[in-house]
Amino acid sequence: TDMVVHTTYQHLGVPYVWGGTSTAGFDCSGLTYYVMRQNEIAIPRTAATQYQKGTPIAKSQLQPGDFVFFETYTAGASHVGIYLGQDQFIHASSGAGKVIISKLSNTYYTQHYLGARRMI
């Protein structure tokens, strides 16, 4: 999990690109998909299919490297990030237009929080 977190940090500031799965640009699940692939872990491509995998984790049990999912523009998991610890997660944000770090306790993310999965 440390390697997953480390790999994800390397992509801070990469532009947001819808459907993007490379360092030229990522969408939210494109980032998680790419980072896991870099660590030789195969996961599905989309937030919705990633949410079907892994072990469900309670919010109180979150550890760095866990995936956090949000229900945003459509029913079910439509946004995903990687938890970093200390209430922070890293994600490709369409709003910010790039990969950023946000707080889970931010009102928007609290309201849209769906659940977490441990992929490793």
N, C-alpha and C positions, 0 to 999 in steps of 0.2 A: 504493500500500500504506500510506503514511503516513495517508492519509485514512481508510482502513478501520480502522486501529488507533485513530486519533483518535475516529472515530464510535463504536467499540466501548467505549472508555473512558467515554464519556458515559452509558453504561447500567449502570455499576457499581452494584450495590445494588438494581437492579430485581428485583421478586419472581420466583421460579421458578413458572411455571404450565405444566402439561403441555399441549402443543399450542399454547402461546402464541406469537404472532408480532407482538406490539405492545408499546409501552412500558408497558402495563398489566401485562405479564408475559410472560416468554419461557421456552420450553424450550431445550435446547442448540442444536438446529438452527434453531429459530425465531429465536434471536439472530443466528446467522450469516447466515441468509436475509434478515432485516430489515436488518442492517448493509450487506450487499452491495447490496440494493435501494436503500438510501439513497445509495449511491455509483453507482447506475445500472448495476449488474452483475447479470444474471439468473443465478441458480443454482437447482438443485432444492431441495425443501423439507425432506427428511429427511436425517439423518446418513448413512444407508446409500446414498441416491442422490447425496448430495454427494461421498461417497467415490469414486464412479464417475467423477467429473468432475475437471478440472484435471490438472496435471502431477505425477506422483509425485516426492517430494522425500525424500532421505535425512535421517535425524535430524540428522546432522552438518552438513547444508546448510541447516537451517531459517533463515528470515529473518522479521522481523516482518511480520505479515499473512498468513502461511501458515496453513492449517487443520491442526490436529492431531486425529487420530481415535483413539478407544479402543473396545475390545470390552468391554462391561460386562455388561449383564443378558442379552444374547442374542448368538448368533454373528454375526460381521461388525461393521461400524461401527455402534455404538449411542450413542456420545457424541462430541461435537465441540467444539473450542474454537479460538480464534485466538491464534497464537503472538505474543508481545510482544518476544521477545529476552531475554537473560540468564536462560534456563531458566524463564521465566514464560509462562503463557497465561491468557487470560480466557475464562470460560465461564459459562453458566447451570447452576448446580449444584443438583440435586434434594436432595442431602444438606444443603447450606447453606441451601437455600430461596431463593437469590437469585444474581445475577450476581456472581462473585468472581474474584480472581486466584489461581492455584495454581502450584506448581512442577512442571515436568515430571519432575524427579528425585524427587518424592514417591513412596514405595514403591508406593502404589496405582496411580498413573498410569504408573509404569515397568512394572509387571506387566501392565497392561491396554492398553498402547500398541499401536496397530495400524499406524499410518503417517501420512504427511502428504501434503498436496496443495497446490500453488500454483494459486490460482484466477485470478490476474491475469496 
